[in-house]
Amino acid sequence: MLTSIVYLLLGGLLAIFVHITLEKVIQAQANVAQEANISGQQRMLLQRASLFATAYLYSEDIAAKQTSLQALGAMQANHQLLLEPHYSALKNGLASPLSPELQALYFTSDNNVSDQLNAFGEQIYYALNLQVKQGDTKLDAKALMEMAYTPLLNSLNEVAYEYESQDSERMSTLKLTQFVVFWLIVAIMVIGFIVIILNAKKQRKNLAISKILNVNSEQTNPMFNRKAFELSASKLIATARRHNETMSILAFDIDRFSRILTHQGHDVAEDVLSHVAQGLLTISRESDYLGRVADDKFVLLLPKTSAAQALCLANKIRAFFNDMQVHDVPNGIHVSVSIGVTELEKEDSMLQHIISRADNALRGKENQGNARVCMA
C-alpha cells in the first residue's frame, strides 16, 4: 500500500515536472523562432523603407512616403522588441540574454547596428519631410541608398545570421530536453509497471496464505499480522513467566525456497508457501499458535510445552512433509522444512530474541542438509 502511494506521489510530481518543462520548451521554441523571424524581417524592412523613400524623392508620391514611414516604424518597433530583454536584464542587475556576438554587433564601434539604425531613421525622416532644398533642388537620394545597403544591410545580415545560428543551437538543446523528458517518462512508466506487477504478485501471495490461515487481510488477525502476532506472543510469554509454565517455539525455514523462487517463479513459490501453511495447521495442535514473521518464515508457539515435547512435535512435522506424496505437493516439487527448536528461558522477554536463538541453531548446522531439526 505504501509503495503504491509513493509511486502515485512520484507520478504526480513527474506529471507536474513534465508539464512545466514542456511549457518552458514550447515557450523557448516560440521565442527562438520569433527572434530569428524578426531579425530576418529587419533586412526586408530596411530595403522597403529606403526604396519607397527614394521613390518619393523622385516622384513625390504620397503613397510611397506612407509606405516608407510604415516600414521604418515597423523596423524601429522590431529593434526595440529584440533589445528589450537585454535592457530589462541590465536594469535588474542580471546578465544579458544576448550572446557576446550579438552584443558586439549591436553596440561596438565596428558594427554598432543600434546607432546605424538611428542614423538611418533620422535620414529617412529628413528625406520624407524636406522635399526641397536650396534652389528647388530635390534632395539627393544617393547617400540614403548607400547608407541602406552599405554597411547597414551587411550589419543586419550578420545580426540575422547570428540569430539563426543561435536558433539552431537552442533548438538542438530543446530537442535534447524533449528527448530526455520523453525517456524519463518511459523509464518511470516501465519502473511503475514493474512495481505494480511485483506488488500484485506479493498481494496474491499474501492473499493465498491469508486464505489458508483463514485470515481477512483487512483485519488484524494475529496469525497474519506480524505486529499483532508479536503482541499476542508477548502476552503468552508474560503469562508463561507469571505462572511459571513451560513454553517452546518452533521456527520453520522452507528448504531451497530461494531456489524455487528463482527457478520456478513467484506463482510456484506462492503455492509452496500456501502448502506449508496448510501443512503446519494440519499437524499442529489446537492450543498451538501459528504466525508468519517473514515472507517465507513461520513460527509456531507452543504454550505449556517443554523442549522435549517441542522436539517430538518438530520431528512429527518434518516427517509429515517428507512423507507427502508427489501428487500432494505443488508442481511436483518436494517440499521440506528445517526446524529450529527452543524453550522459553528465564531471561527471555522478547519474541525476536527467542526466534533468533532458534534461527542460530539452524544456521549452525546447515552442513547437516535439509529437513533437519536443530535444538537450541
PyMOL commands that set and color helices and strands:
alter all, ss='L'
color gray80, all
select helices_A, chain A and resi 2-59+62-91+100-107+113-129+134-136+142-149+152-212+226-242+257-264+266-283+307-322+326-328+330-332+351-363+366-368
alter helices_A, ss='H'
color red, helices_A
select strands_A, chain A and resi 247-254+289-294+297-303+337-343+373-375
alter strands_A, ss='S'
color yellow, strands_A
deselect
rebuild
show_as cartoon
